[in-house]
Amino acid sequence: MELGNISQPVYGPGLKEPGSSTPGLVGMVHGFLRLVQPNALPIVLCCLTLFLPQLLIYEVGFLVCVAIGLLFIILVPLVGCCFCCCRC
């Protein structure tokens, strides 16, 4: 293994994003994440009472997704049970 010149290192370009075999899927995931969480993380940590509303605004996209997910978890089995048990 060759280390090169340690006292005078040669630096290359910055980090590049890794290549992907599914660029369409990667673009779709990044688009979803930008849609769900468009705001920057609030850095103000001086007081919990001031930080909590900012944190909730930051996480509102994920909270909506969780609410929709819980709604589906509850409603889909309930509707399926109604269709199975209450056939006309």
C-alpha positions in Angstrom: 0.0 0.0 0.0 1.5 3.3 -1.1 0.8 6.3 1.1 2.4 9.0 -1.1 4.1 12.1 0.2 2.8 12.5 3.8 4.4 15.8 4.5 3.0 17.4 1.3 -0.4 15.8 0.7 -2.3 16.3 -2.5 -6.0 16.9 -2.0 -8.6 16.0 -4.6 -12.0 17.5 -5.3 -14.7 17.5 -2.6 -17.1 14.8 -1.8 -19.4 13.6 -4.6 -22.7 11.9 -4.2 -22.4 8.2 -4.9 -23.7 6.9 -8.2 -26.9 4.9 -8.1 -28.4 2.2 -10.3 -31.9 3.7 -9.7 -31.6 7.5 -10.3 -35.3 7.8 -10.8 -36.1 6.3 -7.4 -33.4 8.5 -5.7 -34.9 11.6 -7.3 -38.4 10.6 -6.2 -37.2 10.1 -2.6 -35.3 13.4 -2.5 -38.3 15.2 -4.0 -40.6 13.7 -1.3 -38.2 14.7 1.5 -38.0 18.3 0.1 -41.8 18.4 0.0 -42.2 17.0 3.5 -39.5 19.0 5.2 -38.7 22.2 3.3 -37.6 24.3 6.4 -34.2 24.4 7.8 -33.6 23.0 11.3 -33.9 25.7 14.0 -30.6 26.1 15.8 -31.9 28.2 18.7 -31.6 26.0 21.8 -31.8 28.7 24.5 -35.1 27.6 26.1 -37.3 24.6 25.6 -40.5 26.7 25.6 -39.1 28.8 22.7 -37.6 25.9 20.9 -40.6 23.5 21.0 -42.9 25.5 18.6 -40.0 26.0 16.2 -39.3 22.3 16.3 -43.0 21.4 15.7 -43.1 23.8 12.7 -39.9 22.1 11.4 -41.4 18.6 11.8 -45.0 19.4 10.6 -44.5 17.5 7.3 -43.5 14.3 9.1 -46.3 14.8 11.7 -48.9 15.0 8.8 -47.4 11.8 7.3 -47.6 10.0 10.6 -51.2 11.1 11.1 -52.2 9.9 7.6 -50.4 6.6 8.3 -52.2 6.1 11.6 -55.5 6.9 9.9 -54.8 4.2 7.3 -53.7 1.7 9.9 -57.0 2.2 11.8 -59.4 2.7 8.8 -58.3 0.0 6.4 -58.9 -3.0 8.7 -62.2 -1.4 9.9 -63.5 -0.9 6.4 -62.4 -4.5 5.5 -64.2 -5.9 8.5 -67.3 -4.0 7.6 -67.2 -5.3 4.0 -66.7 -8.9 5.2 -69.2 -8.9 8.1 -71.9 -6.7 6.6 -72.3 -8.1 3.1 -75.6 -7.4 1.6 
